């Protein structure tokens, strides 16, 4: 089993920055992809960004150029640097871990990001 613990959410004004962190523990060698999803009130959960063990990344169009995902395999951690935040980025952000056949291994408990205008 894999466990994920997130940190770094909070409240910020539009234009500000936040950094989310997620640490994995447990059966970490089964993890290939780590990433972040978010869910805003009344909306479906959506992919924000993810990164493979080898460092390949993908981003939602809405965050390209503003958010940056990184990973420290030695620390079994993934980070999301969020810059130029907008009110529409307000959501609960969830860390995820997927295995080598893209099977979902774990979700974090979620961390709330609130961006005020």
N, CA, C and O of each residue as an XYZ file, in Angstrom:
468
protein
N       0.838     -1.194      0.000
C       0.000      0.000      0.000
C       0.870      1.240      0.000
O       2.001      1.241      0.487
N       0.300      2.302     -0.566
C       0.969      3.598     -0.612
C       0.148      4.589      0.195
O      -1.079      4.608      0.110
N       0.828      5.405      0.973
C       0.186      6.493      1.697
C       0.769      7.808      1.217
O       1.968      7.910      0.959
N      -0.083      8.807      1.099
C       0.326     10.135      0.643
C      -0.094     11.164      1.681
O      -1.223     11.147      2.173
N       0.828     12.059      2.005
C       0.539     13.141      2.954
C       0.889     14.465      2.294
O       2.028     14.688      1.886
N      -0.097     15.334      2.197
C       0.065     16.625      1.537
C       0.257     17.726      2.565
O      -0.135     17.598      3.725
N       0.869     18.809      2.112
C       0.988     20.012      2.922
C       1.169     21.202      2.006
O       1.516     21.053      0.834
N       0.930     22.395      2.553
C       1.233     23.601      1.820
C       0.050     24.404      1.327
O       0.243     25.482      0.763
N      -1.160     23.926      1.515
C      -2.303     24.722      1.088
C      -2.490     25.948      1.965
O      -1.798     26.129      2.968
N      -3.435     26.782      1.568
C      -3.707     27.979      2.356
C      -4.437     29.011      1.546
O      -4.983     28.720      0.482
N      -4.441     30.222      2.061
C      -5.136     31.336      1.405
C      -4.116     32.340      0.897
O      -3.113     32.615      1.556
N      -4.380     32.877     -0.270
C      -3.474     33.844     -0.883
C      -4.296     34.774     -1.762
O      -5.371     34.412     -2.239
N      -3.781     35.962     -1.967
C      -4.437     36.892     -2.871
C      -4.060     36.579     -4.318
O      -3.018     35.982     -4.591
N      -4.909     36.986     -5.214
C      -4.643     36.784     -6.634
C      -3.281     37.366     -6.999
O      -2.908     38.453     -6.559
N      -2.553     36.611     -7.814
C      -1.208     37.009     -8.182
C      -0.125     36.431     -7.297
O       1.061     36.504     -7.621
N      -0.531     35.861     -6.186
C       0.433     35.294     -5.252
C       0.858     33.891     -5.630
O       0.479     33.364     -6.676
N       1.658     33.295     -4.750
C       2.222     31.968     -5.004
C       2.030     31.075     -3.785
O       1.972     31.541     -2.647
N       1.934     29.790     -4.058
C       1.919     28.774     -3.018
C       2.680     27.565     -3.530
O       2.787     27.354     -4.738
N       3.204     26.776     -2.611
C       3.894     25.542     -2.978
C       3.274     24.388     -2.192
O       3.223     24.402     -0.962
N       2.812     23.406     -2.930
C       2.257     22.208     -2.317
C       3.310     21.111     -2.307
O       4.113     20.986     -3.232
N       3.289     20.331     -1.254
C       4.202     19.197     -1.125
C       3.410     17.936     -0.840
O       2.341     17.985     -0.231
N       3.939     16.811     -1.282
C       3.293     15.530     -1.032
C       4.381     14.485     -0.842
O       5.254     14.321     -1.695
N       4.324     13.787      0.270
C       5.302     12.747      0.573
C       4.632     11.380      0.543
O       3.563     11.185      1.120
N       5.270     10.446     -0.132
C       4.748      9.086     -0.233
C       5.495      8.167      0.711
O       6.684      8.345      0.975
N       4.780      7.192      1.208
C       5.395      6.155      2.034
C       4.715      4.833      1.739
O       3.669      4.792      1.091
N       5.311      3.761      2.215
C       4.740      2.441      1.967
C       5.418      1.780      0.772
O       6.645      1.784      0.677
N       4.641      1.221     -0.127
C       5.166      0.484     -1.281
C       5.570      1.451     -2.397
O       4.962      1.470     -3.467
N       6.588      2.240     -2.135
C       6.952      3.340     -3.035
C       7.558      2.857     -4.345
O       7.522      3.588     -5.335
N       8.105      1.668     -4.382
C       8.749      1.197     -5.609
C       7.733      0.854     -6.683
O       8.088      0.667     -7.847
N       6.470      0.772     -6.290
C       5.414      0.541     -7.266
C       4.901      1.805     -7.920
O       4.031      1.752     -8.789
N       5.442      2.955     -7.502
C       4.954      4.235     -8.023
C       5.731      4.642     -9.264
O       6.962      4.658     -9.261
N       4.996      4.975    -10.335
C       5.614      5.585    -11.509
C       5.237      7.070    -11.595
O       6.106      7.941    -11.617
N       3.964      7.333    -11.641
C       3.492      8.704    -11.832
C       2.989      9.277    -10.513
O       2.239      8.628     -9.783
N       3.404     10.474    -10.226
C       2.836     11.240     -9.117
C       2.293     12.546     -9.677
O       2.850     13.117    -10.614
N       1.209     13.001     -9.095
C       0.612     14.208     -9.651
C      -0.346     14.885     -8.708
O      -0.494     14.517     -7.543
N      -0.995     15.895     -9.264
C      -1.960     16.693     -8.519
C      -3.240     16.834     -9.327
O      -3.218     17.141    -10.519
N      -4.339     16.606     -8.657
C      -5.670     16.887     -9.177
C      -6.276     17.982     -8.297
O      -5.786     18.257     -7.201
N      -7.327     18.587     -8.784
C      -8.055     19.542     -7.965
C      -9.546     19.430     -8.225
O      -9.990     18.990     -9.286
N     -10.294     19.839     -7.229
C     -11.750     19.843     -7.347
C     -12.288     21.113     -6.724
O     -12.160     21.344     -5.522
N     -12.891     21.930     -7.571
C     -13.521     23.161     -7.114
C     -14.975     22.876     -6.747
O     -15.544     21.891     -7.217
N     -15.578     23.711     -5.925
C     -16.973     23.487     -5.532
C     -17.886     23.387     -6.746
O     -17.875     24.256     -7.617
N     -18.677     22.318     -6.795
C     -19.627     22.148     -7.878
C     -19.036     21.673     -9.187
O     -19.735     21.588    -10.197
N     -17.753     21.365     -9.173
C     -17.090     20.923    -10.411
C     -16.491     19.542    -10.240
O     -16.312     19.063     -9.120
N     -16.183     18.909    -11.358
C     -15.553     17.603    -11.321
C     -14.067     17.734    -11.001
O     -13.448     18.770    -11.240
N     -13.521     16.665    -10.460
C     -12.092     16.637    -10.199
C     -11.344     16.629    -11.529
O     -11.738     15.929    -12.462
N     -10.267     17.405    -11.615
C      -9.520     17.510    -12.862
C      -8.024     17.406    -12.604
O      -7.531     17.766    -11.535
N      -7.320     16.907    -13.603
C      -5.871     16.828    -13.525
C      -5.283     18.240    -13.594
O      -5.679     19.051    -14.431
N      -4.337     18.514    -12.702
C      -3.592     19.767    -12.747
C      -2.247     19.529    -13.429
O      -1.900     20.209    -14.395
N      -1.506     18.571    -12.920
C      -0.196     18.239    -13.482
C       0.244     16.896    -12.930
O      -0.137     16.502    -11.828
N       1.064     16.192    -13.727
C       1.678     14.985    -13.202
C       3.065     14.806    -13.773
O       3.442     15.460    -14.745
N       3.828     13.903    -13.153
C       5.222     13.708    -13.519
C       5.575     12.239    -13.306
O       5.241     11.640    -12.284
N       6.261     11.679    -14.302
C       6.675     10.285    -14.189
C       7.969     10.176    -13.388
O       8.618     11.180    -13.092
N       8.327      8.964    -13.049
C       9.568      8.743    -12.308
C      10.772      9.245    -13.108
O      11.760      9.693    -12.525
N      10.697      9.173    -14.426
C      11.801      9.627    -15.270
C      11.759     11.121    -15.544
O      12.684     11.660    -16.153
N      10.701     11.805    -15.104
C      10.663     13.253    -15.196
C       9.780     13.844    -16.288
O       9.765     15.062    -16.468
N       9.051     13.020    -17.014
C       8.140     13.554    -18.019
C       6.938     14.179    -17.335
O       6.378     13.616    -16.395
N       6.551     15.352    -17.818
C       5.470     16.090    -17.178
C       4.334     16.367    -18.156
O       4.523     16.353    -19.372
N       3.185     16.613    -17.616
C       2.069     17.136    -18.390
C       1.268     18.048    -17.471
O       1.225     17.862    -16.255
N       0.630     19.049    -18.100
C      -0.102     20.074    -17.373
C      -1.467     20.307    -18.014
O      -1.645     20.141    -19.220
N      -2.408     20.691    -17.189
C      -3.671     21.185    -17.716
C      -3.403     22.505    -18.436
O      -2.541     23.276    -18.015
N      -4.123     22.765    -19.501
C      -3.920     23.997    -20.254
C      -4.097     25.228    -19.373
O      -3.422     26.239    -19.564
N      -4.997     25.136    -18.420
C      -5.326     26.296    -17.590
C      -4.196     26.710    -16.648
O      -4.225     27.812    -16.101
N      -3.204     25.843    -16.453
C      -2.130     26.170    -15.513
C      -0.767     26.254    -16.179
O       0.216     26.599    -15.524
N      -0.689     25.945    -17.466
C       0.597     25.977    -18.162
C       1.236     27.359    -18.058
O       0.588     28.383    -18.269
N       2.524     27.356    -17.726
C       3.253     28.605    -17.593
C       3.112     29.262    -16.230
O       3.832     30.215    -15.929
N       2.203     28.774    -15.406
C       2.021     29.328    -14.053
C       2.368     28.314    -12.962
O       2.913     28.679    -11.920
N       2.057     27.065    -13.202
C       2.317     26.001    -12.227
C       3.467     25.144    -12.730
O       3.637     24.940    -13.932
N       4.256     24.644    -11.775
C       5.396     23.817    -12.136
C       5.474     22.637    -11.170
O       5.503     22.816     -9.953
N       5.508     21.441    -11.727
C       5.568     20.237    -10.915
C       6.997     19.716    -10.905
O       7.696     19.766    -11.918
N       7.420     19.220     -9.761
C       8.744     18.629     -9.651
C       8.670     17.438     -8.706
O       7.686     17.229     -7.996
N       9.745     16.673     -8.728
C       9.716     15.422     -7.973
C      11.104     15.116     -7.447
O      12.106     15.356     -8.122
N      11.153     14.594     -6.261
C      12.403     14.149     -5.662
C      12.241     12.661     -5.382
O      11.621     12.273     -4.392
N      12.799     11.833     -6.252
C      12.616     10.396     -6.097
C      13.304      9.868     -4.834
O      12.839      8.909     -4.218
N      14.405     10.501     -4.464
C      15.111     10.063     -3.257
C      14.275     10.302     -2.002
O      14.353      9.545     -1.034
N      13.468     11.376     -2.036
C      12.615     11.713     -0.897
C      11.185     11.230     -1.077
O      10.326     11.447     -0.223
N      10.941     10.556     -2.230
C       9.586     10.045     -2.512
C       8.550     11.155     -2.398
O       7.478     10.973     -1.821
N       8.891     12.297     -2.955
C       8.017     13.465     -2.819
C       7.766     14.124     -4.162
O       8.566     14.023     -5.092
N       6.630     14.802     -4.232
C       6.281     15.591     -5.404
C       5.836     16.961     -4.919
O       5.246     17.096     -3.847
N       6.130     17.976     -5.728
C       5.850     19.352     -5.358
C       5.091     20.041     -6.493
O       5.232     19.687     -7.663
N       4.293     21.020     -6.120
C       3.598     21.830     -7.110
C       3.816     23.290     -6.745
O       3.265     23.778     -5.758
N       4.611     23.979     -7.534
C       4.823     25.412     -7.359
C       3.752     26.140     -8.156
O       3.672     25.988     -9.375
N       2.940     26.920     -7.483
C       1.827     27.608     -8.123
C       2.081     29.107     -8.054
O       2.124     29.694     -6.972
N       2.249     29.714     -9.217
C       2.509     31.133     -9.323
C       1.354     31.830    -10.024
O       0.520     31.189    -10.664
N       1.317     33.137     -9.896
C       0.281     33.947    -10.558
C      -1.104     33.342    -10.328
O      -1.881     33.171    -11.267
N      -1.394     33.030     -9.102
C      -2.653     32.370     -8.777
C      -3.851     33.255     -9.091
O      -3.810     34.477     -8.952
N      -4.916     32.592     -9.518
C      -6.149     33.271     -9.883
C      -7.284     32.751     -8.985
O      -7.188     31.645     -8.453
N      -8.336     33.524     -8.817
C      -9.467     33.024     -8.019
C     -10.009     31.692     -8.528
O     -10.481     30.871     -7.742
N      -9.943     31.479     -9.829
C     -10.449     30.213    -10.382
C      -9.555     29.014    -10.064
O      -9.907     27.877    -10.377
N      -8.409     29.264     -9.449
C      -7.565     28.159     -8.977
C      -8.020     27.649     -7.608
O      -7.505     26.646     -7.113
N      -8.969     28.331     -7.010
C      -9.488     27.897     -5.711
C     -10.091     26.508     -5.821
O     -10.973     26.263     -6.644
N      -9.602     25.595     -4.977
C     -10.052     24.206     -5.036
C      -9.374     23.428     -3.922
O      -8.459     23.916     -3.259
N      -9.847     22.211     -3.737
C      -9.108     21.248     -2.924
C      -8.162     20.517     -3.864
O      -8.586     19.974     -4.885
N      -6.890     20.506     -3.519
C      -5.867     19.866     -4.341
C      -5.502     18.517     -3.724
O      -5.249     18.406     -2.525
N      -5.484     17.491     -4.587
C      -5.215     16.132     -4.146
C      -3.944     15.612     -4.807
O      -3.763     15.749     -6.017
N      -3.090     15.030     -4.027
C      -1.912     14.342     -4.541
C      -2.317     12.933     -4.954
O      -3.169     12.315     -4.316
N      -1.705     12.428     -6.022
C      -2.007     11.076     -6.473
C      -0.722     10.311     -6.768
O       0.329     10.895     -7.032
N      -0.837      9.003     -6.714
C       0.266      8.123     -7.093
C      -0.301      6.994     -7.944
O      -1.262      6.325     -7.565
N       0.321      6.801     -9.104
C      -0.098      5.726    -10.013
C       1.044      4.751    -10.231
O       2.217      5.113    -10.138
N       0.685      3.509    -10.523
C       1.680      2.478    -10.747
C       2.164      2.443    -12.190
O       1.885      3.354    -12.969
N       2.891      1.386    -12.540
C       3.553      1.283    -13.831
C       2.606      0.972    -14.981
O       2.993      1.100    -16.143
N       1.396      0.573    -14.690
C       0.379      0.392    -15.735
C      -0.730      1.416    -15.549
O      -1.885      1.190    -15.911
N      -0.341      2.552    -14.969
C      -1.241      3.679    -14.727
C      -2.398      3.326    -13.802
O      -3.450      3.963    -13.845
N      -2.204      2.332    -12.983
C      -3.218      1.964    -12.002
C      -3.102      2.918    -10.812
O      -2.000      3.239    -10.367
N      -4.232      3.358    -10.315
C      -4.249      4.301     -9.196
C      -3.880      3.556     -7.913
O      -4.495      2.555     -7.546
N      -2.848      4.086     -7.247
C      -2.377      3.457     -6.015
C      -2.918      4.160     -4.775
O      -3.259      3.521     -3.780
N      -2.990      5.493     -4.853
C      -3.403      6.216     -3.657
C      -3.792      7.636     -4.007
O      -3.350      8.194     -5.011
N      -4.633      8.211     -3.153
C      -4.968      9.620     -3.170
C      -4.597     10.203     -1.806
O      -4.714      9.542     -0.774
N      -4.153     11.440     -1.831
C      -3.943     12.135     -0.572
C      -5.272     12.595      0.000
O      -6.325     12.426     -0.615
N      -5.204     13.180      1.186
C      -6.430     13.604      1.862
C      -6.961     14.927      1.331
O      -8.100     15.296      1.618
N      -6.163     15.631      0.574
C      -6.584     16.907      0.008
C      -6.136     18.080      0.845
O      -6.112     18.012      2.074
N      -5.781     19.156      0.172
C      -5.401     20.396      0.852
C      -6.080     21.553      0.135
O      -6.066     21.626     -1.094
N      -6.670     22.452      0.902
C      -7.470     23.531      0.337
C      -6.590     24.715     -0.046
O      -5.764     25.188      0.735
N      -6.795     25.173     -1.270
C      -6.148     26.395     -1.751
C      -7.254     27.402     -2.052
O      -8.167     27.121     -2.829
N      -7.166     28.563     -1.437
C      -8.158     29.611     -1.634
C      -7.453     30.848     -2.156
O      -6.521     31.350     -1.527
N      -7.898     31.344     -3.313
C      -7.313     32.536     -3.918
C      -8.376     33.618     -3.953
O      -9.428     33.447     -4.570
N      -8.101     34.721     -3.297
C      -9.060     35.812     -3.230
C      -8.685     36.908     -4.218
O      -7.511     37.132     -4.515
N      -9.696     37.573     -4.711
C      -9.458     38.632     -5.709
C      -9.229     39.975     -5.051
O      -9.014     40.971     -5.741
